């Protein structure tokens, strides 16, 4: 499974439709019978999902609408679910959007398929035919996660007023897909410690990326895998969810010695870090001006 929210190990009963967040859900399934079954199950859980039958149609759909959750069949015709997911991740970055939760759908429970789903950028994995209770538990789990991130967004203004740091600090972290609730709890509501922790993380990741470039120039996949694992662990510790996910994909590709995918993941990792670098550069300038 991909990057999962840190939630209770025993899913709580699914809330009623009136209690659930208003989530936009897209089903990508070419088998019309399967599509109808999944749509009906989601409707039973209180949702009103959209549906498309191809990967290209899914790409077109996400341009028109922001989806919270995408159920993606892995074996689509022409463009399979893995390729569609990679292109969706690229499109999200181009549009500067939050990343959708993408849940793989497959008729096989082969662990290699799960690994490929994770490597493509999917977040979760379900085996067809779907059982209603499994779908409900999965929706409940991701609902809790999305509620948590929504609370982070709603609390940004209040937190910034209580503990001002440098301009738009936490707003920028939110845009970089940091889990602000995790970060705030980790620092025990101490803004000075929080800033010190992030500066340490920034400096360490910068050093690791330099080592990563050296390992890549030598095509040392074992070293690339080790560095990606280091970055993944540090990123998870501070709630940097996007960097955690990209580092996990890089670790997987390096382990499989998939050079093209390693190159792509490294490009994504550098782009994400450059955004973080810009935040720290602006903070340093703010401090020097005060």
Residue pairs with C-beta under 8 A, 6 or more apart in sequence:
1 114
1 118
1 123
1 124
1 125
2 117
2 118
2 121
2 122
2 123
2 124
2 125
2 245
2 248
3 123
3 241
3 244
3 245
3 248
4 123
4 124
4 141
5 141
5 142
5 144
5 145
5 148
6 182
7 141
7 144
7 145
11 137
11 140
11 141
12 140
12 144
13 140
14 45
14 136
14 137
14 139
14 140
15 140
15 143
16 46
17 45
17 46
17 47
18 46
20 46
20 47
20 143
21 68
21 143
21 146
21 147
21 150
23 47
23 68
23 69
23 143
23 146
24 50
24 65
24 66
24 67
24 68
24 69
25 42
25 47
25 49
25 50
25 67
25 68
25 69
25 70
25 71
26 49
26 50
26 51
26 52
26 58
26 61
26 62
26 65
26 67
26 69
26 70
26 71
26 100
27 35
27 38
27 39
27 42
27 49
27 50
27 51
27 52
27 70
27 71
28 51
28 52
28 53
28 54
28 55
28 57
28 58
28 70
28 71
28 72
28 73
28 76
28 81
28 84
29 35
29 38
29 51
29 53
29 71
29 73
29 105
30 53
30 54
30 73
30 76
30 77
31 73
32 53
34 73
34 128
34 129
35 51
35 53
37 129
37 130
38 71
38 105
38 130
38 135
39 49
39 51
41 130
41 132
41 135
42 49
42 135
42 139
43 49
44 132
45 135
45 136
45 139
47 139
49 71
50 61
50 65
50 67
52 58
52 60
52 61
53 76
54 76
54 77
54 78
54 79
55 76
55 78
55 79
55 80
55 81
55 83
55 84
55 87
56 78
56 79
56 84
58 70
58 72
58 84
58 88
59 84
59 87
59 88
59 91
61 67
62 70
62 88
62 91
62 92
62 100
63 91
63 95
66 97
66 98
66 100
67 100
68 100
68 101
68 146
69 100
69 101
69 102
69 103
69 139
69 142
70 88
70 100
70 101
70 102
70 103
71 103
71 105
71 126
72 81
72 84
72 85
72 102
72 103
72 104
72 105
72 122
73 81
73 105
73 106
74 80
74 81
74 82
74 104
74 105
74 106
74 113
74 116
74 117
75 81
75 106
75 107
76 84
79 87
81 104
81 105
81 117
81 120
81 122
82 116
82 117
82 119
82 120
83 120
85 102
85 117
85 120
85 121
85 122
86 120
86 121
86 264
88 100
88 102
88 121
89 99
89 121
89 268
92 98
92 99
92 100
93 268
93 271
96 175
98 177
99 177
99 242
99 245
101 123
101 124
101 142
101 145
101 146
102 121
102 122
102 123
102 124
103 122
103 123
103 124
103 125
103 126
103 138
103 142
104 113
104 114
104 117
104 122
104 124
104 125
104 126
105 126
105 128
105 130
106 113
106 117
106 125
106 126
106 127
106 128
107 127
107 128
108 127
109 127
113 125
114 125
115 252
117 125
118 248
118 249
118 252
119 249
119 252
119 253
119 256
119 261
121 245
121 249
123 142
124 138
124 142
126 134
126 135
126 138
148 179
148 181
149 179
151 181
152 174
152 179
152 180
152 181
153 174
155 180
155 181
156 170
156 171
156 174
156 180
159 170
159 180
159 184
160 169
160 170
160 171
163 189
163 191
165 191
165 194
165 195
165 283
166 282
166 283
166 286
166 287
167 282
167 286
169 279
169 283
170 180
172 279
172 282
173 180
173 183
173 279
174 180
175 275
176 240
176 242
176 272
176 275
176 276
176 279
177 240
177 241
177 242
178 238
178 239
178 240
178 241
179 239
179 241
180 239
181 239
182 238
182 239
183 194
183 198
183 238
183 239
184 194
186 194
186 197
186 237
186 238
186 239
187 193
187 194
187 197
197 238
198 238
199 280
201 234
201 235
201 237
201 238
201 240
202 276
202 277
202 280
204 234
205 231
205 234
205 235
205 243
205 273
205 276
206 273
206 277
208 227
208 230
208 231
208 234
209 231
209 269
209 270
209 273
211 223
211 227
212 224
212 227
212 228
212 231
212 266
212 269
215 223
215 224
215 227
216 224
216 262
216 266
219 259
221 254
221 255
221 257
221 262
222 254
224 250
224 254
224 262
225 251
225 254
225 255
228 247
228 248
228 250
228 251
228 254
228 265
229 247
229 251
231 243
231 247
231 250
231 269
232 244
232 247
232 248
232 251
235 241
235 243
235 244
235 247
236 244
240 276
242 272
243 269
243 272
243 273
243 276
246 265
246 268
246 269
246 272
247 269
249 261
249 265
249 268
250 262
250 265
250 266
250 269
253 261
253 262
253 265
254 262
